[in-house]
Amino acid sequence: MTIALMWEARARAGAGAELLAWARAQQLTPPPARRETFTADPDRVLVITWWDTGDLAAPVPELPDPPPELLHRPVHRWRFRREPSPPA
């Protein structure tokens, strides 16, 4: 089973680039099968990591909370499992 972890944070006003740099610098050990980073206005950063594991609740590395001075509000986190495509 593949699970995706979504990590989303909103930076304080004007600190989006700093939050993005912080998120990109975070290393996960072991590394995920895939990792993508996105941004959106106003000053939001989204990181999605994919993990090949057999359980949605499996312990996998997650991005930590950034320094509080970078944030507008607390980080949001979600876990999703990949569902098979319906038959054609």
Backbone as XML, in Angstrom:
<?xml version="1.0"?>
<chain id="A" units="angstrom">
  <residue number="1" name="MET">
    <atom name="N" x="0.841" y="-1.175" z="0.000"/>
    <atom name="CA" x="0.000" y="0.000" z="0.000"/>
    <atom name="C" x="0.884" y="1.235" z="0.000"/>
  </residue>
  <residue number="2" name="THR">
    <atom name="N" x="0.471" y="2.228" z="-0.743"/>
    <atom name="CA" x="1.167" y="3.509" z="-0.748"/>
    <atom name="C" x="0.347" y="4.506" z="0.041"/>
  </residue>
  <residue number="3" name="ILE">
    <atom name="N" x="1.007" y="5.228" z="0.931"/>
    <atom name="CA" x="0.338" y="6.312" z="1.641"/>
    <atom name="C" x="1.014" y="7.623" z="1.280"/>
  </residue>
  <residue number="4" name="ALA">
    <atom name="N" x="0.227" y="8.676" z="1.331"/>
    <atom name="CA" x="0.748" y="10.020" z="1.086"/>
    <atom name="C" x="0.543" y="10.834" z="2.350"/>
  </residue>
  <residue number="5" name="LEU">
    <atom name="N" x="1.585" y="11.512" z="2.770"/>
    <atom name="CA" x="1.497" y="12.431" z="3.897"/>
    <atom name="C" x="1.515" y="13.840" z="3.347"/>
  </residue>
  <residue number="6" name="MET">
    <atom name="N" x="0.543" y="14.619" z="3.748"/>
    <atom name="CA" x="0.482" y="16.020" z="3.341"/>
    <atom name="C" x="0.784" y="16.877" z="4.562"/>
  </residue>
  <residue number="7" name="TRP">
    <atom name="N" x="1.688" y="17.816" z="4.375"/>
    <atom name="CA" x="2.116" y="18.753" z="5.413"/>
    <atom name="C" x="1.915" y="20.133" z="4.828"/>
  </residue>
  <residue number="8" name="GLU">
    <atom name="N" x="1.094" y="20.965" z="5.502"/>
    <atom name="CA" x="0.804" y="22.294" z="4.970"/>
    <atom name="C" x="0.953" y="23.324" z="6.070"/>
  </residue>
  <residue number="9" name="ALA">
    <atom name="N" x="1.653" y="24.401" z="5.748"/>
    <atom name="CA" x="1.862" y="25.475" z="6.718"/>
    <atom name="C" x="1.664" y="26.823" z="6.039"/>
  </residue>
  <residue number="10" name="ARG">
    <atom name="N" x="1.187" y="27.764" z="6.826"/>
    <atom name="CA" x="1.072" y="29.135" z="6.343"/>
    <atom name="C" x="2.047" y="29.987" z="7.137"/>
  </residue>
  <residue number="11" name="ALA">
    <atom name="N" x="2.908" y="30.665" z="6.408"/>
    <atom name="CA" x="3.923" y="31.510" z="7.044"/>
    <atom name="C" x="3.301" y="32.828" z="7.499"/>
  </residue>
  <residue number="12" name="ARG">
    <atom name="N" x="3.971" y="33.453" z="8.428"/>
    <atom name="CA" x="3.562" y="34.813" z="8.790"/>
    <atom name="C" x="3.729" y="35.680" z="7.554"/>
  </residue>
  <residue number="13" name="ALA">
    <atom name="N" x="3.060" y="36.803" z="7.510"/>
    <atom name="CA" x="3.071" y="37.672" z="6.329"/>
    <atom name="C" x="4.496" y="37.972" z="5.878"/>
  </residue>
  <residue number="14" name="GLY">
    <atom name="N" x="4.761" y="37.717" z="4.612"/>
    <atom name="CA" x="6.056" y="38.023" z="4.023"/>
    <atom name="C" x="7.145" y="36.997" z="4.262"/>
  </residue>
  <residue number="15" name="ALA">
    <atom name="N" x="6.860" y="35.922" z="5.016"/>
    <atom name="CA" x="7.887" y="34.929" z="5.337"/>
    <atom name="C" x="7.738" y="33.645" z="4.521"/>
  </residue>
  <residue number="16" name="GLY">
    <atom name="N" x="6.978" y="33.699" z="3.425"/>
    <atom name="CA" x="6.763" y="32.500" z="2.615"/>
    <atom name="C" x="8.045" y="31.909" z="2.061"/>
  </residue>
  <residue number="17" name="ALA">
    <atom name="N" x="8.929" y="32.743" z="1.554"/>
    <atom name="CA" x="10.191" y="32.247" z="0.990"/>
    <atom name="C" x="11.059" y="31.610" z="2.075"/>
  </residue>
  <residue number="18" name="GLU">
    <atom name="N" x="11.049" y="32.184" z="3.248"/>
    <atom name="CA" x="11.830" y="31.630" z="4.360"/>
    <atom name="C" x="11.259" y="30.286" z="4.807"/>
  </residue>
  <residue number="19" name="LEU">
    <atom name="N" x="9.926" y="30.177" z="4.872"/>
    <atom name="CA" x="9.298" y="28.906" z="5.236"/>
    <atom name="C" x="9.577" y="27.854" z="4.165"/>
  </residue>
  <residue number="20" name="LEU">
    <atom name="N" x="9.517" y="28.230" z="2.900"/>
    <atom name="CA" x="9.826" y="27.300" z="1.812"/>
    <atom name="C" x="11.260" y="26.789" z="1.934"/>
  </residue>
  <residue number="21" name="ALA">
    <atom name="N" x="12.199" y="27.671" z="2.169"/>
    <atom name="CA" x="13.602" y="27.266" z="2.329"/>
    <atom name="C" x="13.760" y="26.320" z="3.517"/>
  </residue>
  <residue number="22" name="TRP">
    <atom name="N" x="13.071" y="26.612" z="4.606"/>
    <atom name="CA" x="13.138" y="25.757" z="5.794"/>
    <atom name="C" x="12.604" y="24.363" z="5.463"/>
  </residue>
  <residue number="23" name="ALA">
    <atom name="N" x="11.441" y="24.299" z="4.803"/>
    <atom name="CA" x="10.831" y="23.007" z="4.474"/>
    <atom name="C" x="11.733" y="22.193" z="3.542"/>
  </residue>
  <residue number="24" name="ARG">
    <atom name="N" x="12.310" y="22.850" z="2.549"/>
    <atom name="CA" x="13.193" y="22.145" z="1.613"/>
    <atom name="C" x="14.437" y="21.596" z="2.294"/>
  </residue>
  <residue number="25" name="ALA">
    <atom name="N" x="14.884" y="22.237" z="3.345"/>
    <atom name="CA" x="16.105" y="21.816" z="4.039"/>
    <atom name="C" x="15.881" y="20.627" z="4.976"/>
  </residue>
  <residue number="26" name="GLN">
    <atom name="N" x="14.625" y="20.279" z="5.239"/>
    <atom name="CA" x="14.346" y="19.184" z="6.166"/>
    <atom name="C" x="14.565" y="17.844" z="5.492"/>
  </residue>
  <residue number="27" name="GLN">
    <atom name="N" x="15.438" y="17.043" z="6.060"/>
    <atom name="CA" x="15.736" y="15.714" z="5.532"/>
    <atom name="C" x="14.913" y="14.680" z="6.283"/>
  </residue>
  <residue number="28" name="LEU">
    <atom name="N" x="14.408" y="13.700" z="5.561"/>
    <atom name="CA" x="13.660" y="12.605" z="6.163"/>
    <atom name="C" x="14.476" y="11.328" z="6.011"/>
  </residue>
  <residue number="29" name="THR">
    <atom name="N" x="14.630" y="10.590" z="7.109"/>
    <atom name="CA" x="15.412" y="9.361" z="7.104"/>
    <atom name="C" x="14.560" y="8.229" z="7.658"/>
  </residue>
  <residue number="30" name="PRO">
    <atom name="N" x="14.306" y="7.210" z="6.842"/>
    <atom name="CA" x="14.718" y="7.057" z="5.462"/>
    <atom name="C" x="13.949" y="8.011" z="4.555"/>
  </residue>
  <residue number="31" name="PRO">
    <atom name="N" x="14.465" y="8.244" z="3.354"/>
    <atom name="CA" x="13.757" y="9.153" z="2.450"/>
    <atom name="C" x="12.475" y="8.512" z="1.914"/>
  </residue>
  <residue number="32" name="PRO">
    <atom name="N" x="11.499" y="9.335" z="1.577"/>
    <atom name="CA" x="10.263" y="8.806" z="1.005"/>
    <atom name="C" x="10.489" y="8.311" z="-0.422"/>
  </residue>
  <residue number="33" name="ALA">
    <atom name="N" x="9.536" y="7.548" z="-0.934"/>
    <atom name="CA" x="9.598" y="7.103" z="-2.324"/>
    <atom name="C" x="9.507" y="8.294" z="-3.273"/>
  </residue>
  <residue number="34" name="ARG">
    <atom name="N" x="8.806" y="9.329" z="-2.829"/>
    <atom name="CA" x="8.622" y="10.532" z="-3.645"/>
    <atom name="C" x="8.320" y="11.695" z="-2.705"/>
  </residue>
  <residue number="35" name="ARG">
    <atom name="N" x="8.735" y="12.880" z="-3.108"/>
    <atom name="CA" x="8.489" y="14.089" z="-2.313"/>
    <atom name="C" x="8.305" y="15.259" z="-3.276"/>
  </residue>
  <residue number="36" name="GLU">
    <atom name="N" x="7.236" y="16.021" z="-3.068"/>
    <atom name="CA" x="6.987" y="17.205" z="-3.885"/>
    <atom name="C" x="6.628" y="18.369" z="-2.972"/>
  </residue>
  <residue number="37" name="THR">
    <atom name="N" x="7.021" y="19.565" z="-3.406"/>
    <atom name="CA" x="6.772" y="20.778" z="-2.638"/>
    <atom name="C" x="6.026" y="21.772" z="-3.513"/>
  </residue>
  <residue number="38" name="PHE">
    <atom name="N" x="5.011" y="22.407" z="-2.934"/>
    <atom name="CA" x="4.172" y="23.367" z="-3.643"/>
    <atom name="C" x="4.054" y="24.640" z="-2.810"/>
  </residue>
  <residue number="39" name="THR">
    <atom name="N" x="3.734" y="25.735" z="-3.457"/>
    <atom name="CA" x="3.451" y="26.986" z="-2.760"/>
    <atom name="C" x="2.146" y="27.572" z="-3.287"/>
  </residue>
  <residue number="40" name="ALA">
    <atom name="N" x="1.528" y="28.418" z="-2.466"/>
    <atom name="CA" x="0.303" y="29.122" z="-2.849"/>
    <atom name="C" x="0.235" y="30.413" z="-2.056"/>
  </residue>
  <residue number="41" name="ASP">
    <atom name="N" x="-0.521" y="31.356" z="-2.577"/>
    <atom name="CA" x="-0.739" y="32.603" z="-1.849"/>
    <atom name="C" x="-1.802" y="32.372" z="-0.794"/>
  </residue>
  <residue number="42" name="PRO">
    <atom name="N" x="-1.782" y="32.994" z="0.324"/>
    <atom name="CA" x="-0.709" y="33.864" z="0.781"/>
    <atom name="C" x="0.306" y="33.098" z="1.628"/>
  </residue>
  <residue number="43" name="ASP">
    <atom name="N" x="1.501" y="32.988" z="1.171"/>
    <atom name="CA" x="2.632" y="32.449" z="1.951"/>
    <atom name="C" x="2.388" y="31.033" z="2.482"/>
  </residue>
  <residue number="44" name="ARG">
    <atom name="N" x="1.817" y="30.162" z="1.647"/>
    <atom name="CA" x="1.566" y="28.779" z="2.054"/>
    <atom name="C" x="2.589" y="27.845" z="1.415"/>
  </residue>
  <residue number="45" name="VAL">
    <atom name="N" x="2.956" y="26.809" z="2.165"/>
    <atom name="CA" x="3.865" y="25.777" z="1.674"/>
    <atom name="C" x="3.205" y="24.425" z="1.927"/>
  </residue>
  <residue number="46" name="LEU">
    <atom name="N" x="3.195" y="23.588" z="0.894"/>
    <atom name="CA" x="2.627" y="22.245" z="0.981"/>
    <atom name="C" x="3.698" y="21.251" z="0.565"/>
  </residue>
  <residue number="47" name="VAL">
    <atom name="N" x="3.909" y="20.232" z="1.392"/>
    <atom name="CA" x="4.851" y="19.160" z="1.067"/>
    <atom name="C" x="4.071" y="17.854" z="1.110"/>
  </residue>
  <residue number="48" name="ILE">
    <atom name="N" x="4.169" y="17.083" z="0.027"/>
    <atom name="CA" x="3.542" y="15.761" z="-0.024"/>
    <atom name="C" x="4.651" y="14.733" z="-0.157"/>
  </residue>
  <residue number="49" name="THR">
    <atom name="N" x="4.625" y="13.736" z="0.712"/>
    <atom name="CA" x="5.581" y="12.636" z="0.639"/>
    <atom name="C" x="4.807" y="11.340" z="0.436"/>
  </residue>
  <residue number="50" name="TRP">
    <atom name="N" x="5.392" y="10.428" z="-0.356"/>
    <atom name="CA" x="4.781" y="9.143" z="-0.636"/>
    <atom name="C" x="5.633" y="8.053" z="0.005"/>
  </residue>
  <residue number="51" name="TRP">
    <atom name="N" x="4.963" y="7.091" z="0.631"/>
    <atom name="CA" x="5.629" y="6.010" z="1.342"/>
    <atom name="C" x="5.017" y="4.682" z="0.931"/>
  </residue>
  <residue number="52" name="ASP">
    <atom name="N" x="5.854" y="3.712" z="0.613"/>
    <atom name="CA" x="5.390" y="2.364" z="0.311"/>
    <atom name="C" x="5.401" y="1.575" z="1.601"/>
  </residue>
  <residue number="53" name="THR">
    <atom name="N" x="4.228" y="1.441" z="2.187"/>
    <atom name="CA" x="4.089" y="0.756" z="3.465"/>
    <atom name="C" x="2.785" y="-0.024" z="3.451"/>
  </residue>
  <residue number="54" name="GLY">
    <atom name="N" x="2.647" y="-0.949" z="4.350"/>
    <atom name="CA" x="1.450" y="-1.774" z="4.362"/>
    <atom name="C" x="0.328" y="-1.261" z="5.239"/>
  </residue>
  <residue number="55" name="ASP">
    <atom name="N" x="0.488" y="-0.078" z="5.835"/>
    <atom name="CA" x="-0.497" y="0.348" z="6.819"/>
    <atom name="C" x="-0.568" y="1.868" z="6.863"/>
  </residue>
  <residue number="56" name="LEU">
    <atom name="N" x="-1.785" y="2.400" z="6.846"/>
    <atom name="CA" x="-1.973" y="3.857" z="6.904"/>
    <atom name="C" x="-1.390" y="4.442" z="8.185"/>
  </residue>
  <residue number="57" name="ALA">
    <atom name="N" x="-1.386" y="3.666" z="9.256"/>
    <atom name="CA" x="-0.879" y="4.153" z="10.537"/>
    <atom name="C" x="0.599" y="3.819" z="10.759"/>
  </residue>
  <residue number="58" name="ALA">
    <atom name="N" x="1.271" y="3.291" z="9.740"/>
    <atom name="CA" x="2.683" y="2.905" z="9.879"/>
    <atom name="C" x="3.525" y="4.109" z="10.281"/>
  </residue>
  <residue number="59" name="PRO">
    <atom name="N" x="4.496" y="3.881" z="11.145"/>
    <atom name="CA" x="5.379" y="4.991" z="11.522"/>
    <atom name="C" x="6.343" y="5.315" z="10.380"/>
  </residue>
  <residue number="60" name="VAL">
    <atom name="N" x="6.238" y="6.506" z="9.861"/>
    <atom name="CA" x="7.153" y="6.996" z="8.838"/>
    <atom name="C" x="7.591" y="8.399" z="9.251"/>
  </residue>
  <residue number="61" name="PRO">
    <atom name="N" x="8.762" y="8.837" z="8.805"/>
    <atom name="CA" x="9.230" y="10.175" z="9.179"/>
    <atom name="C" x="8.289" y="11.251" z="8.639"/>
  </residue>
  <residue number="62" name="GLU">
    <atom name="N" x="8.045" y="12.247" z="9.449"/>
    <atom name="CA" x="7.223" y="13.383" z="9.040"/>
    <atom name="C" x="8.007" y="14.667" z="9.236"/>
  </residue>
  <residue number="63" name="LEU">
    <atom name="N" x="7.696" y="15.662" z="8.431"/>
    <atom name="CA" x="8.323" y="16.970" z="8.633"/>
    <atom name="C" x="7.923" y="17.503" z="10.004"/>
  </residue>
  <residue number="64" name="PRO">
    <atom name="N" x="8.854" y="18.082" z="10.726"/>
    <atom name="CA" x="8.528" y="18.654" z="12.035"/>
    <atom name="C" x="7.822" y="20.002" z="11.879"/>
  </residue>
  <residue number="65" name="ASP">
    <atom name="N" x="7.434" y="20.558" z="12.987"/>
    <atom name="CA" x="6.903" y="21.922" z="12.974"/>
    <atom name="C" x="8.063" y="22.892" z="12.763"/>
  </residue>
  <residue number="66" name="PRO">
    <atom name="N" x="7.858" y="23.916" z="11.953"/>
    <atom name="CA" x="8.895" y="24.935" z="11.781"/>
    <atom name="C" x="9.012" y="25.802" z="13.036"/>
  </residue>
  <residue number="67" name="PRO">
    <atom name="N" x="10.035" y="26.629" z="13.099"/>
    <atom name="CA" x="10.142" y="27.560" z="14.227"/>
    <atom name="C" x="8.878" y="28.425" z="14.299"/>
  </residue>
  <residue number="68" name="PRO">
    <atom name="N" x="8.351" y="28.639" z="15.483"/>
    <atom name="CA" x="7.095" y="29.385" z="15.639"/>
    <atom name="C" x="7.121" y="30.775" z="15.004"/>
  </residue>
  <residue number="69" name="GLU">
    <atom name="N" x="8.283" y="31.403" z="14.976"/>
    <atom name="CA" x="8.350" y="32.766" z="14.421"/>
    <atom name="C" x="8.116" y="32.807" z="12.912"/>
  </residue>
  <residue number="70" name="LEU">
    <atom name="N" x="8.141" y="31.635" z="12.245"/>
    <atom name="CA" x="7.860" y="31.589" z="10.813"/>
    <atom name="C" x="6.365" y="31.449" z="10.508"/>
  </residue>
  <residue number="71" name="LEU">
    <atom name="N" x="5.585" y="31.034" z="11.499"/>
    <atom name="CA" x="4.213" y="30.620" z="11.239"/>
    <atom name="C" x="3.143" y="31.668" z="11.514"/>
  </residue>
  <residue number="72" name="HIS">
    <atom name="N" x="2.112" y="31.617" z="10.674"/>
    <atom name="CA" x="0.896" y="32.400" z="10.873"/>
    <atom name="C" x="-0.097" y="31.610" z="11.737"/>
  </residue>
  <residue number="73" name="ARG">
    <atom name="N" x="-0.076" y="30.284" z="11.576"/>
    <atom name="CA" x="-0.955" y="29.375" z="12.316"/>
    <atom name="C" x="-0.287" y="28.006" z="12.391"/>
  </residue>
  <residue number="74" name="PRO">
    <atom name="N" x="-0.804" y="27.098" z="13.220"/>
    <atom name="CA" x="-0.184" y="25.773" z="13.326"/>
    <atom name="C" x="-0.196" y="25.010" z="12.005"/>
  </residue>
  <residue number="75" name="VAL">
    <atom name="N" x="0.732" y="24.079" z="11.872"/>
    <atom name="CA" x="0.855" y="23.207" z="10.702"/>
    <atom name="C" x="-0.348" y="22.269" z="10.644"/>
  </residue>
  <residue number="76" name="HIS">
    <atom name="N" x="-0.808" y="21.973" z="9.430"/>
    <atom name="CA" x="-1.850" y="20.964" z="9.209"/>
    <atom name="C" x="-1.199" y="19.741" z="8.596"/>
  </residue>
  <residue number="77" name="ARG">
    <atom name="N" x="-1.642" y="18.567" z="9.037"/>
    <atom name="CA" x="-1.114" y="17.302" z="8.513"/>
    <atom name="C" x="-2.263" y="16.355" z="8.225"/>
  </residue>
  <residue number="78" name="TRP">
    <atom name="N" x="-2.137" y="15.603" z="7.112"/>
    <atom name="CA" x="-3.119" y="14.582" z="6.773"/>
    <atom name="C" x="-2.392" y="13.375" z="6.212"/>
  </residue>
  <residue number="79" name="ARG">
    <atom name="N" x="-2.989" y="12.194" z="6.398"/>
    <atom name="CA" x="-2.498" y="10.944" z="5.804"/>
    <atom name="C" x="-3.582" y="10.400" z="4.883"/>
  </residue>
  <residue number="80" name="PHE">
    <atom name="N" x="-3.163" y="9.956" z="3.707"/>
    <atom name="CA" x="-4.074" y="9.367" z="2.739"/>
    <atom name="C" x="-3.506" y="8.038" z="2.263"/>
  </residue>
  <residue number="81" name="ARG">
    <atom name="N" x="-4.377" y="7.122" z="1.905"/>
    <atom name="CA" x="-3.937" y="5.870" z="1.292"/>
    <atom name="C" x="-4.372" y="5.878" z="-0.164"/>
  </residue>
  <residue number="82" name="ARG">
    <atom name="N" x="-3.570" y="5.299" z="-1.027"/>
    <atom name="CA" x="-3.919" y="5.194" z="-2.446"/>
    <atom name="C" x="-4.984" y="4.119" z="-2.597"/>
  </residue>
  <residue number="83" name="GLU">
    <atom name="N" x="-6.014" y="4.470" z="-3.330"/>
    <atom name="CA" x="-7.092" y="3.523" z="-3.625"/>
    <atom name="C" x="-6.936" y="3.059" z="-5.056"/>
  </residue>
  <residue number="84" name="PRO">
    <atom name="N" x="-7.198" y="1.783" z="-5.300"/>
    <atom name="CA" x="-7.087" y="1.287" z="-6.681"/>
    <atom name="C" x="-8.128" y="1.960" z="-7.569"/>
  </residue>
  <residue number="85" name="SER">
    <atom name="N" x="-7.793" y="2.100" z="-8.831"/>
    <atom name="CA" x="-8.738" y="2.659" z="-9.794"/>
    <atom name="C" x="-9.870" y="1.674" z="-10.008"/>
  </residue>
  <residue number="86" name="PRO">
    <atom name="N" x="-11.078" y="2.185" z="-10.223"/>
    <atom name="CA" x="-12.185" y="1.259" z="-10.481"/>
    <atom name="C" x="-11.988" y="0.562" z="-11.819"/>
  </residue>
  <residue number="87" name="PRO">
    <atom name="N" x="-12.554" y="-0.629" z="-11.970"/>
    <atom name="CA" x="-12.411" y="-1.328" z="-13.259"/>
    <atom name="C" x="-13.032" y="-0.515" z="-14.384"/>
  </residue>
  <residue number="88" name="ALA">
    <atom name="N" x="-12.444" y="-0.635" z="-15.547"/>
    <atom name="CA" x="-12.947" y="0.110" z="-16.714"/>
    <atom name="C" x="-14.186" y="-0.523" z="-17.289"/>
  </residue>
</chain>
